[in-house]
Amino acid sequence: MTGSNRYSTVILTVLFSLLMVTCATPVETSGKIEPVHLEPIAGTELNRLTLTERAAERLGIQTAPVREEIVNGERRKIIPYAAVVYDVNGGAWVYTSSEPLTFVREAIVVERIEGDVAVLLEGPEPGTEVAIVGVAELYGADTGVG
């Protein structure tokens, strides 16, 4: 390929990329419905996330209850490992749901992972629903990461 052809190819590639980005950028409308509403929780650095039904459907959001079991002779809280999300500092969290389509991030302390189950030293009370599908997306919407 000659220098002139290479230069033309680079220019066309850049122009095509700009065109694709421009076409993929959503158009803002005054009636736009956001898929998630963030509401700061007073006195904390946490948010309450409320999803639209459509957003929850698209993410395939699923929850499971925190269980309590005897593990090695001690009562421990058990959750599916899929519920656990780690922040950039290594902190472990889950998204609890006290009502449909609403989630709040809660810190947990993981004792150990056994297969697809996380055994907790600290976490939500037994029976509390935690997100097990769509967790990374909830974290991204909550923190702006991703």
C-alpha positions in Angstrom: 0.0 0.0 0.0 1.4 3.4 -1.0 1.8 6.2 1.5 -1.1 8.1 -0.1 -3.4 5.1 0.1 -2.5 4.4 3.7 -3.2 8.1 4.6 -6.6 7.9 2.8 -7.5 4.6 4.6 -6.7 6.2 8.0 -8.8 9.3 7.2 -11.7 7.1 6.0 -11.5 4.9 9.1 -11.5 7.9 11.4 -14.5 9.5 9.6 -16.4 6.2 9.6 -15.7 5.8 13.4 -17.0 9.4 14.1 -20.1 8.7 12.0 -20.8 5.5 13.9 -20.4 7.2 17.3 -22.6 10.1 16.2 -25.3 7.7 14.9 -25.1 5.6 18.1 -25.5 8.5 20.4 -29.0 8.6 21.8 -31.1 11.7 21.0 -32.2 13.5 24.2 -35.9 14.1 24.4 -37.8 16.0 27.0 -40.0 13.0 27.8 -37.1 10.5 28.2 -37.7 7.9 30.9 -34.5 6.9 32.7 -34.2 3.1 33.4 -33.0 3.7 36.9 -33.7 6.4 39.5 -31.0 7.1 42.1 -32.1 8.6 45.4 -29.4 9.5 47.9 -30.0 8.0 51.4 -29.6 10.8 53.9 -26.6 10.5 56.2 -24.8 7.9 54.0 -22.9 7.7 50.8 -25.4 5.1 49.5 -28.3 5.4 47.0 -31.6 3.8 46.7 -32.0 2.5 43.1 -35.4 2.1 41.6 -35.6 0.4 38.3 -38.4 0.6 35.7 -40.1 -2.6 35.0 -38.6 -2.6 31.5 -35.1 -2.1 32.9 -35.5 -5.0 35.4 -36.8 -7.2 32.6 -33.9 -6.3 30.2 -31.4 -7.0 32.9 -33.1 -10.3 33.9 -33.1 -9.1 37.6 -33.5 -12.0 40.0 -33.2 -12.2 43.8 -32.8 -14.9 46.4 -33.2 -14.7 50.2 -30.3 -14.7 52.6 -30.4 -18.1 54.4 -29.0 -19.1 57.7 -27.3 -22.5 58.1 -25.0 -24.3 60.5 -21.5 -24.3 58.9 -18.8 -26.2 60.8 -20.9 -26.0 64.0 -21.6 -22.3 63.8 -24.7 -20.4 62.5 -23.8 -18.5 59.4 -25.6 -16.4 56.8 -25.4 -17.9 53.3 -26.0 -16.2 50.0 -25.4 -17.2 46.4 -21.9 -16.1 45.4 -23.5 -14.4 42.3 -24.9 -11.8 44.7 -21.5 -10.6 45.8 -19.9 -7.5 44.1 -16.5 -6.1 45.0 -15.6 -2.5 44.8 -12.2 -1.1 43.6 -10.9 -1.2 47.2 -11.8 -4.9 47.7 -14.9 -4.2 49.8 -17.7 -6.8 49.3 -21.3 -5.7 48.8 -24.7 -7.0 48.0 -27.8 -5.3 46.7 -30.7 -5.8 49.0 -34.3 -5.5 47.9 -37.0 -4.7 50.4 -39.6 -3.9 47.8 -40.0 -4.8 44.1 -37.6 -3.0 41.7 -35.8 -1.2 44.5 -32.3 -2.0 45.6 -29.8 -0.7 48.2 -26.1 -1.6 48.4 -25.1 -3.1 51.7 -21.6 -4.0 52.9 -20.9 -7.6 53.8 -18.0 -9.5 55.2 -17.3 -12.8 53.4 -15.8 -15.6 55.6 -15.3 -17.9 52.6 -16.6 -19.1 49.3 -17.7 -22.7 49.0 -18.5 -23.4 45.3 -21.4 -21.1 44.3 -22.2 -20.0 47.9 -20.7 -17.2 50.0 -20.6 -17.8 53.7 -20.9 -14.5 55.5 -19.5 -13.2 58.9 -21.6 -10.1 58.5 -24.5 -9.2 56.2 -28.2 -8.7 55.7 -30.6 -10.5 58.0 -31.9 -13.9 57.0 -34.9 -13.7 54.7 -33.6 -10.4 53.1 -33.8 -10.6 49.3 -30.5 -9.9 47.5 -30.0 -9.5 43.8 -28.3 -12.5 42.1 -28.7 -11.5 38.5 -27.9 -8.0 37.2 -25.7 -7.2 40.1 -22.8 -5.7 38.0 -25.3 -3.5 36.2 -26.8 -2.3 39.5 -23.3 -1.5 40.7 -22.5 0.4 37.6 -25.7 2.4 37.7 -25.2 3.1 41.5 -21.5 4.1 41.3 -21.1 5.3 37.7 -18.4 2.5 37.2 -18.6 0.6 34.0 
